[in-house]
Amino acid sequence: MNKLSGLQFLLVASRQEPPKVDRPSPSSGNRTPDMTAFITQTLGSYIAEEALASVPSDVVDKAKLCLLDSLGCLFGGHQLPIAGMLGALRADSQRVPSYRGPISGRAEPATAAFARATLINALDFDDIYEKGHPGATVIAAALSVAEYKRCAGTEFLEAVIIGYEVSCRVGISLTHDRPRKAIHGHGTWQIFGAAAAAAKLMGLDAMRAAHAIAIAAANAPVASVMKTVYGDTPSMAKNNFGMAAQMGVNAARLAAVGYEGPLDVFEGETGFWRMAGADECRFDRLTNGLGAAYEILRVGFKPFSCCRLIQSSVQACSDVVRMAGIDPADAKHARLIVTVPPIVCAPPFSEARPRHMWAAQFSAPHAIAMAVFGVEPGPDWFVDDWLNDEIAGRFQDSIELRSHPNRGLPHGTYAASACLQLRNGQSFERHVDIAEGDASNPMRKSALESKFLRLASRVAGEDGASEVIDNVYALDEAESVRPLLRLLAG
């Protein structure tokens, strides 16, 4: 094979067919579907064949909202110190796109995807699903590959929808015997959303797309959340979404030039589920209804910039303070009792007065304090002035976390109650079964737009932020995605 330039490596798809492989017998201990193709091949066919024209309108509309929310979080991430670090990384890998046009000097797509995925997730404000935050990796990969491709808005939306479907299905196929897992990491499976979105935008055929998925599986990041989030020192590595997006894009690039992965990577006792630390794989969830039942419809959006496990707690506490009509800085309350999922009663969620923003995103006391003090969710929650504020710290000290048993509660692991006890003997109570923003209690479109405008206006200006919204909503009619790309903050 002749040597290929970096851009050819991105864009050229090989027509070479892989050697035929005998399929191993499925394990009786897992629910393997009876089909002739490997799961990677089924996913590859879906990636190659899905077209926006056959996608229901509600799915297209939801994809636009998912894109808008991730872009808002991207703008928000650009207001954090970490953005400077990632900007330096991107500057070291700049390449000029293969066509002459106004978009130039961009980082090569995998590095750009790393930076964008990290920034989208940096505030812990990005979208939520049954597990994980699928948009961070899907949207980052799609944006970064689109910079090098002449693609219409329909093609971009196709890639986004496909990325969500593949990513989410792999995620929900991984099952565990215990709620608190010893091995845990969303980036480990969210790599597939990046690979699928990149493969679609690059126009890979079904077999090349299957290999992109297989290559991604073999190179998924280690499931490190028990150290990066739940360990003693929460860090900016967090969910490892940056590496998942980067390697997902590279998996598609490798497949495009003929690199091959293990097509049977999902099947059997040594399949991807085992690599990812799951106790079992629900193979039916990977492929049943693919292209007909869309998981993206089960994606939700956060009203507060903190872990989804404490969204209900923050909402309940905000409500009781408002009901009481007190200023939380006046210390008129004796204590605030919050009944929460058992996991929230343990570190890092139970830690008051977190030392830095990476710990603050998982601190229930900090998130509650920011909400009741009226601080706008987003970058302001994590500035040093609030992290070190003594009055807010004393309010956090007054919070008592109690565990609820989960049983009998709708959406039990996320439900929360708040009881505010005043010094004059009055008390106020509020229970939240399902936080606003969850897919089963969706955020209003106007609220999502307000969230976006708050985050984006500081970077793009009010007119620029409004223009982004207009471009997102008109994507299915846009001949090119480039006008939207020019509006983005890197």
Salt bridges, closest charged atoms under 4 A:
ASP69 OD1 - LYS451 NZ 2.86
GLU108 OE1 - ARG253 NH1 2.79
ASP124 OD1 - HIS133 NE2 3.94
ASP124 OD1 - LYS302 NZ 2.52
ASP126 OD1 - HIS133 ND1 3.76
GLU130 OE1 - ARG298 NH2 3.04
GLU147 OE2 - ARG106 NE 3.23
GLU147 OE2 - ARG116 NH2 2.87
GLU165 OE1 - ARG169 NE 3.98
GLU267 OE2 - ARG23 NH2 3.54
GLU269 OE1 - ARG274 NH2 2.80
GLU280 OE2 - ARG31 NH2 3.34
ASP284 OD2 - ARG282 NH2 2.61
GLU295 OE1 - ARG298 NH2 2.73
ASP319 OD1 - ARG322 NH2 2.45
ASP319 OD2 - ARG430 NE 2.77
GLU376 OE1 - ARG454 NE 3.27
ASP380 OD2 - ARG458 NH2 2.70
GLU390 OE1 - ARG353 NH1 3.05
GLU390 OE2 - ARG394 NH1 3.73
ASP397 OD2 - ARG353 NH2 2.71
GLU400 OE1 - ARG335 NH1 2.77
GLU400 OE2 - ARG402 NE 2.73
ASP433 OD1 - HIS431 NE2 2.57
ASP438 OD2 - ARG308 NH2 3.63
ASP438 OD2 - HIS411 NE2 3.76
ASP476 OD1 - LYS64 NZ 2.97
